């Protein structure tokens, strides 16, 4: 990759001064022996405000502009840059409050660039601190513009604006704060050691690509930030009403009319379609309440009732059909590079920086439940093969790229084989099958990421783990993240407490649930494995409650929905 396609952020954590950095570099080599670097932080401005500065627009014509995620990984240095310092490297904070507003920022930036005597200069301008408006709108994406070349060519008056990306994000228009170290190493090579101090988050080189800058993506991100909590909460309330109503109807038995049982039975089975709709809504061309709410409602209703004709043959064909539709959607979503996951309406956006691509943690449980809703209609070996295939889909680097999702689904495959063959295997051999399949599957995923030609968050996990002790430390950190999630959102406690209760209800079913489970042992096992795999998903993912949420939803929804529809059918026949 040529220097002309690279940008570099050189922001070590609180070094003594810019003069020290420049002096260290000059002591090593004479000025002019390598390119110069200028990094300018602009505090208190949004991406759009940064891109309203004419000089930043001109810079993006010579290079590109984008959104900066994980800005906490970028250290901030406030200093002044002298003309002498510009021989090597300059770090400056251009505060609009001290420069006379955004126009003053532009003037100072132009002076610094045009005053450079370097043959080649790398310039980075970025939002160093969020504005109050950004904090109020929960906007975690900062602005960034970068260009490299002769100083006289960095501020053209005409031309198309470019964009930025990196291997860390694999998203056009988005780079990460952790790309700093790798970018500077690539651009300056060994000389970068003079400019970078301390530990830096892992990353990939920042690349300049054809534009335009991601204004539309940022607008969609802000719309998602405004709406995903109300819409997700409304979905959770709907499922709570349906679930509690179904439990009450099951307890009341034949005293409830058949029509009510059917409505609540279909409502319980609609959890899969609702979850899919909350992800698929990210593809809508306009993200407004007027578009998202009707879309989610229609997909939930018609995506469930579309399989009603299967009930005439066998009620258990209904969840199997829904499960197939969900898996088909996930395959299509992967083919579209998981673009809906940039703006989903449950869980966080992949632009938040925890996972820039691949299967989102919030939908691991949906994939588990959908797979098992299908597996119960297959022979045991075929069902096991399906679960292994979905586990590879979830975990491999070019597909779902989600280590926790892959491990959770391999655990589901091991549990399915052990439980379905429990009479032949016995308890201890069954446990051995579960542990062996899970461990072997995790190993396959880790090896696949280790040999992948591009770095992923899984390979970074491998690099940072630091042996067995490091793995246990990471495991503890992930559990703590789950606890923090529950502390911020008490609703996340529902699946955590609900999973063991639902597992107990399957192992020792109450009298109203017993007939349908006894008639359909494979379905009983599918529900049990869904719930147990949800426990595994909670333990192996950093956002454990989110990963386990839909496993609980599909497990309990399947248990109650099939029971209600089965009993309603019997009442109708009588």
C-alpha positions as CSV (number, residue, x, y, z in Angstrom):
1,X,0.0,0.0,0.0
2,X,1.5,3.4,-1.0
3,X,2.0,6.3,1.4
4,X,-0.5,8.3,-0.7
5,X,-3.2,5.9,0.4
6,X,-2.4,6.1,4.1
7,X,-3.2,8.4,6.9
8,X,-1.8,8.2,10.5
9,X,-2.9,9.6,13.8
10,X,0.1,10.1,16.1
11,X,-1.3,10.9,19.6
12,X,0.6,9.3,22.4
13,X,-0.9,9.6,25.9
14,X,0.1,12.9,27.4
15,X,3.8,13.2,26.5
16,X,5.6,16.2,27.9
17,X,5.3,18.5,24.9
18,X,5.3,18.6,21.1
19,X,8.8,20.1,21.2
20,X,10.1,17.0,22.9
21,X,8.6,14.7,20.2
22,X,10.0,16.9,17.4
23,X,13.4,17.2,19.1
24,X,13.7,13.4,19.6
25,X,13.0,12.9,15.9
26,X,15.5,15.6,14.8
27,X,18.2,14.1,17.0
28,X,17.9,10.8,15.1
29,X,18.0,12.2,11.6
30,X,18.3,15.5,9.7
31,X,15.1,17.4,8.7
32,X,13.6,16.3,5.5
33,X,14.8,12.7,5.7
34,X,11.2,11.4,6.2
35,X,7.7,12.8,5.9
36,X,6.3,15.3,8.3
37,X,3.2,14.7,10.3
38,X,0.6,17.2,11.6
39,X,-2.2,16.1,13.8
40,X,-4.8,18.7,14.8
41,X,-7.6,18.0,17.3
42,X,-10.7,20.2,17.2
43,X,-12.7,19.9,20.4
44,X,-16.4,20.4,20.8
45,X,-17.5,19.9,17.2
46,X,-19.6,17.2,15.5
47,X,-18.7,15.5,12.2
48,X,-20.9,17.8,10.2
49,X,-19.5,20.9,12.0
50,X,-15.9,19.7,11.3
51,X,-16.8,19.2,7.6
52,X,-18.2,22.7,7.4
53,X,-14.7,24.2,7.7
54,X,-13.6,25.0,4.1
55,X,-10.0,23.9,4.8
56,X,-11.1,20.5,6.1
57,X,-13.3,20.1,3.0
58,X,-10.3,20.9,0.9
59,X,-8.2,18.4,2.9
60,X,-10.8,15.7,2.2
61,X,-10.5,16.5,-1.5
62,X,-6.8,15.7,-1.4
63,X,-7.5,12.7,0.8
64,X,-10.7,11.7,2.6
65,X,-13.0,12.2,5.5
66,X,-14.9,9.8,7.7
67,X,-16.3,8.9,11.1
68,X,-14.0,8.0,14.0
69,X,-15.3,5.3,16.3
70,X,-13.7,4.3,19.6
71,X,-12.3,7.8,20.0
72,X,-11.4,6.9,23.6
73,X,-8.5,5.0,22.1
74,X,-7.0,8.3,20.8
75,X,-4.9,10.3,23.3
76,X,-5.2,14.1,23.2
77,X,-2.2,16.5,23.3
78,X,-2.8,20.2,23.6
79,X,0.2,22.1,22.4
80,X,1.4,24.7,19.9
81,X,3.4,23.9,16.8
82,X,6.3,26.1,15.8
83,X,7.6,26.3,12.2
84,X,10.7,24.5,13.4
85,X,8.6,21.7,14.9
86,X,6.9,21.2,11.5
87,X,10.2,19.8,10.2
88,X,9.2,16.6,12.0
89,X,5.9,16.3,13.7
90,X,3.3,18.6,15.1
91,X,0.5,18.0,17.5
92,X,-2.0,20.8,18.1
93,X,-5.4,21.4,19.5
94,X,-7.3,24.0,17.5
95,X,-10.1,25.1,19.9
96,X,-12.8,27.2,18.2
97,X,-13.2,29.1,21.4
98,X,-9.6,30.4,21.2
99,X,-9.3,30.7,17.5
100,X,-12.4,32.8,16.8
101,X,-14.7,30.0,15.8
102,X,-14.6,27.5,13.0
103,X,-13.3,30.1,10.6
104,X,-10.3,30.6,12.8
105,X,-9.7,26.9,13.0
106,X,-9.5,26.8,9.2
107,X,-7.2,29.8,9.0
108,X,-4.7,28.3,11.5
109,X,-4.9,24.9,9.8
110,X,-4.0,26.5,6.4
111,X,-1.1,28.5,8.0
112,X,0.4,25.3,9.4
113,X,0.0,23.3,6.2
114,X,1.3,26.0,3.9
115,X,4.2,26.8,6.3
116,X,5.5,23.3,6.2
117,X,8.9,22.7,4.5
118,X,8.5,18.9,4.3
119,X,8.5,17.3,0.9
120,X,5.6,15.1,2.0
121,X,3.2,15.9,4.8
122,X,0.6,13.8,6.5
123,X,-2.3,15.9,8.0
124,X,-5.0,14.6,10.3
125,X,-7.8,16.7,11.6
126,X,-10.3,15.1,13.9
127,X,-12.8,15.8,16.7
128,X,-10.9,15.5,19.9
129,X,-13.8,15.9,22.3
130,X,-17.6,15.7,21.8
131,X,-19.8,18.7,21.8
132,X,-22.6,19.1,24.3
133,X,-25.1,18.4,21.5
134,X,-23.2,15.1,20.7
135,X,-23.4,14.0,24.3
136,X,-27.1,14.9,24.4
137,X,-27.9,12.9,21.3
138,X,-25.7,10.0,22.4
139,X,-23.5,10.5,19.3
140,X,-20.3,8.5,19.9
141,X,-18.9,9.0,16.3
142,X,-16.3,11.8,15.9
143,X,-15.2,13.4,12.7
144,X,-11.9,12.9,11.0
145,X,-10.2,14.0,7.7
146,X,-6.8,13.0,6.4
147,X,-4.6,13.6,3.4
148,X,-0.9,13.0,2.6
149,X,1.3,14.6,-0.1
150,X,3.3,17.7,-0.8
151,X,1.9,20.5,1.4
152,X,1.1,22.7,-1.6
153,X,-1.3,19.9,-2.9
154,X,-3.2,19.3,0.3
155,X,-5.7,22.1,0.1
156,X,-7.1,22.0,-3.5
157,X,-9.9,24.3,-4.3
158,X,-11.8,21.8,-6.5
159,X,-12.3,18.1,-6.8
160,X,-14.3,15.3,-5.3
161,X,-14.1,14.5,-1.6
162,X,-12.7,11.2,-0.6
163,X,-13.6,8.8,2.2
164,X,-11.7,6.7,4.8
165,X,-11.8,3.1,5.9
166,X,-9.5,0.5,7.6
167,X,-9.2,-3.2,8.0
168,X,-10.4,-2.8,11.6
169,X,-13.8,-1.6,10.6
170,X,-14.2,-3.0,7.1
171,X,-16.8,-0.2,6.7
172,X,-16.5,2.6,4.1
173,X,-16.4,5.9,5.8
174,X,-15.5,4.5,9.3
175,X,-12.1,4.2,11.0
176,X,-11.3,3.3,14.7
177,X,-9.1,5.1,17.2
178,X,-7.2,1.9,17.6
179,X,-5.9,2.1,14.1
180,X,-3.3,4.7,15.2
181,X,-0.3,2.5,16.0
182,X,-0.6,0.3,12.9
183,X,-1.1,3.3,10.6
184,X,1.9,5.2,11.9
185,X,4.1,2.1,11.8
186,X,3.1,1.5,8.2
187,X,3.6,5.1,7.1
188,X,6.8,5.9,8.9
189,X,8.2,2.5,9.6
190,X,10.8,2.3,12.4
191,X,10.9,6.1,12.8
192,X,7.4,5.9,14.3
193,X,8.9,4.8,17.6
194,X,10.1,8.3,18.1
195,X,6.5,9.6,17.8
196,X,4.4,7.0,19.6
197,X,4.7,6.2,23.3
198,X,2.9,3.9,25.6
199,X,0.4,1.2,24.8
200,X,-2.0,1.7,21.9
201,X,-5.2,-0.2,21.0
202,X,-4.7,-2.7,18.2
203,X,-5.7,-1.6,14.7
204,X,-5.1,-1.6,11.0
205,X,-3.7,1.1,8.6
206,X,-6.2,3.8,7.7
207,X,-6.9,3.9,3.9
208,X,-8.1,6.7,1.7
209,X,-10.8,5.5,-0.7
210,X,-13.2,7.1,-3.2
211,X,-15.8,9.3,-1.5
212,X,-18.1,10.8,-0.7
213,X,-17.7,11.3,3.1
214,X,-20.3,9.3,5.1
215,X,-22.9,12.1,5.8
216,X,-25.8,9.7,5.1
217,X,-24.4,7.0,7.3
218,X,-24.0,9.4,10.2
219,X,-27.6,10.6,9.7
220,X,-28.9,7.0,9.8
221,X,-26.8,6.4,12.9
222,X,-28.2,9.4,14.7
223,X,-31.8,8.3,13.8
224,X,-31.1,4.8,15.2
225,X,-29.7,6.3,18.4
226,X,-32.9,8.3,18.8
227,X,-35.3,5.4,18.2
228,X,-33.8,2.1,19.1
229,X,-34.5,2.3,22.9
230,X,-38.2,3.2,22.5
231,X,-38.8,0.7,19.7
232,X,-36.8,-2.1,21.5
233,X,-38.6,-1.3,24.8
234,X,-42.0,-1.5,23.0
235,X,-41.0,-4.9,21.6
236,X,-40.0,-6.1,25.0
237,X,-43.3,-4.9,26.5
238,X,-45.3,-6.7,23.7
239,X,-43.4,-10.0,24.5
240,X,-43.9,-9.6,28.2
241,X,-47.7,-9.1,27.7
242,X,-47.9,-12.1,25.4
243,X,-45.7,-14.2,27.7
244,X,-47.5,-13.4,30.9
245,X,-50.9,-13.8,29.2
246,X,-49.8,-17.2,27.8
247,X,-48.7,-18.4,31.3
248,X,-52.0,-17.3,32.8
249,X,-54.0,-19.1,30.0
250,X,-52.0,-22.3,30.4
251,X,-52.7,-22.2,34.2
252,X,-56.4,-21.6,33.7
253,X,-56.7,-24.5,31.2
254,X,-60.0,-25.2,29.5
255,X,-61.7,-22.2,31.2
256,X,-60.2,-20.0,28.5
257,X,-61.9,-19.9,25.1
258,X,-60.0,-21.6,22.2
259,X,-59.8,-18.3,20.3
260,X,-57.8,-16.6,23.1
261,X,-55.5,-19.6,23.4
262,X,-54.8,-19.4,19.6
263,X,-54.1,-15.7,19.7
264,X,-51.6,-16.0,22.5
265,X,-50.1,-19.2,21.0
266,X,-49.4,-17.4,17.8
267,X,-48.1,-14.4,19.8
268,X,-45.6,-16.6,21.6
269,X,-44.3,-18.0,18.3
270,X,-44.0,-14.5,16.9
271,X,-40.9,-13.8,18.9
272,X,-38.6,-15.1,16.1
273,X,-40.3,-12.8,13.5
274,X,-40.2,-9.8,15.8
275,X,-36.5,-10.3,16.5
276,X,-35.7,-10.7,12.8
277,X,-37.8,-7.5,12.0
278,X,-35.8,-5.5,14.5
279,X,-32.6,-6.3,12.7
280,X,-34.0,-6.2,9.1
281,X,-35.4,-2.7,9.8
282,X,-31.8,-1.4,9.5
283,X,-32.2,-1.8,5.7
284,X,-35.1,0.6,5.4
285,X,-34.2,3.6,3.2
286,X,-35.5,6.1,5.8
287,X,-35.3,5.5,9.5
288,X,-38.3,7.3,11.1
289,X,-41.0,6.1,13.4
290,X,-43.4,6.3,10.4
291,X,-41.3,3.7,8.5
292,X,-39.8,1.5,11.3
293,X,-42.8,0.9,13.5
294,X,-45.2,-0.3,10.7
295,X,-42.4,-2.4,9.2
296,X,-41.6,-4.2,12.4
297,X,-45.4,-4.7,13.1
298,X,-46.1,-6.1,9.7
299,X,-43.1,-8.4,9.6
300,X,-43.9,-9.7,13.0
301,X,-47.6,-10.5,12.2
302,X,-47.3,-11.7,8.6
303,X,-43.9,-13.3,9.1
304,X,-45.5,-15.5,11.7
305,X,-49.0,-16.1,10.2
306,X,-47.5,-16.9,6.8
307,X,-46.8,-20.4,8.3
308,X,-50.4,-20.9,9.6
309,X,-51.3,-23.3,6.8
310,X,-48.7,-25.8,8.1
311,X,-50.7,-26.1,11.3
312,X,-53.3,-28.2,9.5
313,X,-50.7,-30.9,8.9
314,X,-48.8,-30.6,12.2
315,X,-48.5,-27.8,14.6
316,X,-44.7,-28.5,15.0
317,X,-44.2,-27.7,11.3
318,X,-44.9,-24.0,12.2
319,X,-41.8,-23.3,14.3
320,X,-39.7,-25.4,11.8
321,X,-40.9,-23.2,8.9
322,X,-40.3,-20.0,10.9
323,X,-36.8,-21.3,11.8
324,X,-36.0,-21.9,8.1
325,X,-37.1,-18.4,7.2
326,X,-34.9,-16.9,9.9
327,X,-31.8,-18.8,8.7
328,X,-32.4,-17.8,5.1
329,X,-32.5,-14.2,6.3
330,X,-29.2,-14.5,8.1
331,X,-27.5,-16.0,5.1
332,X,-28.8,-13.0,3.0
333,X,-27.7,-10.6,5.7
334,X,-24.2,-12.0,5.6
335,X,-24.1,-11.7,1.8
336,X,-25.0,-8.0,2.3
337,X,-22.0,-7.6,4.7
338,X,-24.3,-7.3,7.8
339,X,-25.3,-3.8,6.8
340,X,-28.6,-3.9,8.8
341,X,-26.4,-4.4,11.9
342,X,-25.2,-0.8,11.4
343,X,-28.6,0.5,12.5
344,X,-30.6,-2.3,14.3
345,X,-33.5,-1.6,16.6
346,X,-32.4,-3.9,19.4
347,X,-28.9,-4.0,20.8
348,X,-26.3,-1.5,19.8
349,X,-25.1,-0.3,16.4
350,X,-21.9,-1.9,15.0
351,X,-20.8,1.7,14.6
352,X,-20.5,1.9,18.4
353,X,-17.2,0.1,18.0
354,X,-17.7,-3.1,19.9
355,X,-18.1,-5.1,16.7
356,X,-17.9,-3.4,13.4
357,X,-19.0,-6.4,11.3
358,X,-20.4,-9.9,11.6
359,X,-23.2,-11.4,13.7
360,X,-24.3,-9.0,16.5
361,X,-24.3,-10.5,20.0
362,X,-28.0,-9.5,20.5
363,X,-29.0,-12.0,17.7
364,X,-27.0,-15.0,18.9
365,X,-30.0,-16.4,20.8
366,X,-32.2,-15.9,17.7
367,X,-29.8,-18.1,15.6
368,X,-29.7,-20.7,18.4
369,X,-33.5,-20.9,18.7
370,X,-34.2,-20.9,15.0
371,X,-31.7,-23.7,14.4
372,X,-33.2,-25.9,17.1
373,X,-36.8,-25.2,15.9
374,X,-35.6,-26.8,12.6
375,X,-33.4,-29.5,14.2
376,X,-36.3,-31.2,16.1
377,X,-37.9,-32.2,12.7
378,X,-34.7,-33.9,11.5
379,X,-32.9,-37.1,12.5
380,X,-30.5,-36.6,15.4
381,X,-27.4,-36.7,13.2
382,X,-28.9,-34.4,10.6
383,X,-29.9,-31.9,13.3
384,X,-26.4,-32.1,14.8
385,X,-25.0,-31.4,11.3
386,X,-27.3,-28.4,10.9
387,X,-26.2,-26.9,14.3
388,X,-22.5,-27.4,13.5
389,X,-23.0,-25.7,10.1
390,X,-24.7,-22.8,11.7
391,X,-22.0,-22.6,14.4
392,X,-19.4,-22.3,11.7
393,X,-21.5,-19.7,10.0
394,X,-21.6,-17.7,13.2
395,X,-17.9,-18.0,14.0
396,X,-15.8,-18.1,10.9
397,X,-14.1,-14.8,9.9
398,X,-15.6,-14.3,6.5
399,X,-19.2,-15.0,7.8
400,X,-20.5,-14.2,11.3
401,X,-17.0,-13.6,12.7
402,X,-18.4,-13.9,16.2
403,X,-16.4,-16.2,18.6
404,X,-19.0,-16.2,21.3
405,X,-21.8,-16.9,18.8
406,X,-19.9,-19.8,17.3
407,X,-19.0,-21.3,20.7
408,X,-22.6,-21.0,21.9
409,X,-23.9,-22.8,18.8
410,X,-21.2,-25.5,19.0
411,X,-22.4,-26.0,22.6
412,X,-25.9,-26.3,21.3
413,X,-24.8,-29.0,18.9
414,X,-23.0,-30.9,21.6
415,X,-26.0,-30.6,23.9
416,X,-28.4,-31.7,21.2
417,X,-26.4,-34.9,20.5
418,X,-25.9,-35.6,24.2
419,X,-29.6,-35.1,25.1
420,X,-31.1,-36.8,22.1
421,X,-28.8,-39.9,22.6
422,X,-28.9,-39.8,26.4
423,X,-30.1,-43.4,26.8
424,X,-27.2,-44.7,24.7
425,X,-24.5,-42.3,26.0
426,X,-25.4,-42.0,29.6
427,X,-24.7,-39.0,31.8
428,X,-20.9,-38.8,31.8
429,X,-20.3,-39.7,28.2
430,X,-23.0,-37.2,27.3
431,X,-21.2,-34.5,29.3
432,X,-18.0,-35.5,27.5
433,X,-19.7,-35.2,24.1
434,X,-21.0,-31.7,25.0
435,X,-17.6,-30.5,26.3
436,X,-15.7,-32.1,23.4
437,X,-17.9,-30.7,20.7
438,X,-17.8,-27.2,22.3
439,X,-14.0,-27.2,22.8
440,X,-13.3,-28.6,19.3
441,X,-15.6,-26.1,17.7
442,X,-14.0,-23.2,19.6
443,X,-10.6,-24.5,18.4
444,X,-11.7,-24.6,14.8
445,X,-12.9,-21.0,15.0
446,X,-9.7,-19.7,16.7
447,X,-7.5,-21.4,14.1
448,X,-9.6,-20.0,11.3
449,X,-9.2,-16.5,12.6
450,X,-5.5,-17.0,13.3
451,X,-4.8,-17.9,9.7
452,X,-7.2,-15.3,8.3
453,X,-5.5,-12.9,5.9
454,X,-7.1,-9.9,7.7
455,X,-7.1,-9.2,11.4
456,X,-10.5,-9.6,13.3
457,X,-11.6,-8.8,16.8
458,X,-11.2,-12.6,17.4
459,X,-7.5,-12.5,16.4
460,X,-7.0,-9.5,18.6
461,X,-8.6,-11.4,21.5
462,X,-6.1,-14.2,20.8
463,X,-3.2,-11.8,20.8
464,X,-4.3,-10.0,24.0
465,X,-5.3,-13.1,26.0
466,X,-1.7,-13.9,27.1
467,X,-2.1,-17.6,27.7
468,X,-4.5,-19.5,30.0
469,X,-4.3,-17.0,32.8
470,X,-5.2,-14.3,30.3
471,X,-8.2,-16.2,29.0
472,X,-9.6,-16.5,32.6
473,X,-9.0,-12.8,33.1
474,X,-10.8,-12.0,29.8
475,X,-13.6,-14.3,30.9
476,X,-14.0,-12.4,34.2
477,X,-14.0,-9.1,32.3
478,X,-16.7,-10.3,30.0
479,X,-18.9,-11.3,33.0
480,X,-18.3,-7.9,34.5
481,X,-19.5,-6.3,31.2
482,X,-22.7,-8.3,31.6
483,X,-23.2,-7.2,35.1
484,X,-22.7,-3.5,34.0
485,X,-25.3,-4.0,31.3
486,X,-27.8,-5.3,33.8
487,X,-27.0,-2.3,36.1
488,X,-27.7,0.1,33.2
489,X,-30.8,-1.7,32.0
490,X,-32.6,-3.7,34.7
491,X,-34.8,-5.3,31.9
492,X,-31.7,-7.3,30.9
493,X,-32.2,-9.2,34.1
494,X,-35.4,-10.9,32.7
495,X,-33.6,-13.5,30.5
496,X,-30.9,-14.1,33.1
497,X,-33.5,-15.0,35.8
498,X,-35.9,-16.5,33.3
499,X,-33.6,-19.1,31.8
500,X,-33.2,-21.3,34.9
501,X,-36.9,-21.0,35.6
502,X,-37.8,-22.1,32.1
503,X,-35.3,-24.9,32.2
504,X,-36.9,-26.2,35.4
505,X,-40.3,-26.0,33.7
506,X,-39.1,-28.2,30.9
507,X,-37.4,-30.7,33.1
508,X,-40.3,-30.9,35.5
509,X,-43.2,-29.6,33.4
510,X,-46.4,-28.4,35.2
511,X,-49.5,-30.4,34.5
512,X,-50.9,-28.1,31.8
513,X,-47.6,-28.3,29.7
514,X,-47.0,-32.0,30.3
515,X,-49.3,-33.4,27.5
516,X,-47.7,-31.5,24.6
517,X,-44.1,-32.3,25.8
518,X,-44.9,-36.0,26.3
519,X,-46.4,-36.2,22.8
520,X,-43.4,-34.5,21.2
521,X,-40.1,-35.6,22.9
522,X,-37.9,-34.1,20.2
523,X,-39.6,-30.8,20.6
524,X,-39.1,-31.0,24.3
525,X,-35.4,-31.6,23.8
526,X,-35.2,-28.7,21.3
527,X,-36.6,-26.3,23.8
528,X,-34.4,-27.6,26.6
529,X,-31.2,-27.3,24.4
530,X,-32.3,-23.8,23.3
531,X,-32.5,-22.7,26.9
532,X,-29.3,-24.4,28.0
533,X,-27.4,-22.9,25.0
534,X,-28.8,-19.5,26.2
535,X,-27.0,-20.1,29.5
536,X,-23.7,-20.8,27.6
537,X,-24.3,-17.7,25.4
538,X,-24.6,-15.6,28.6
539,X,-21.3,-17.0,30.0
540,X,-19.1,-16.8,26.9
541,X,-20.2,-13.3,25.5
542,X,-19.2,-10.0,26.9
543,X,-22.8,-8.7,26.6
544,X,-24.2,-11.9,28.1
545,X,-27.7,-10.8,28.8
546,X,-28.1,-9.6,25.2
547,X,-26.7,-12.8,23.8
548,X,-29.0,-14.9,25.9
549,X,-32.1,-12.8,25.5
550,X,-33.6,-14.3,22.3
551,X,-32.6,-17.8,23.4
552,X,-34.9,-17.3,26.4
553,X,-37.5,-15.7,24.1
554,X,-37.5,-18.5,21.6
555,X,-37.3,-21.2,24.2
556,X,-40.2,-20.0,26.4
557,X,-42.1,-18.8,23.3
558,X,-41.8,-22.2,21.7
559,X,-42.7,-24.0,24.8
560,X,-45.9,-22.0,25.5
561,X,-46.9,-21.4,21.8
562,X,-46.9,-25.0,20.7
563,X,-48.7,-26.1,23.9
564,X,-51.4,-23.4,23.4
565,X,-51.9,-24.2,19.7
566,X,-52.0,-27.9,20.4
567,X,-54.6,-27.7,23.1
568,X,-56.6,-25.1,21.2
569,X,-56.7,-27.5,18.2
570,X,-58.0,-30.3,20.5
571,X,-60.7,-28.1,21.9
572,X,-61.7,-27.1,18.4
573,X,-62.0,-30.8,17.4
574,X,-64.1,-31.6,20.3
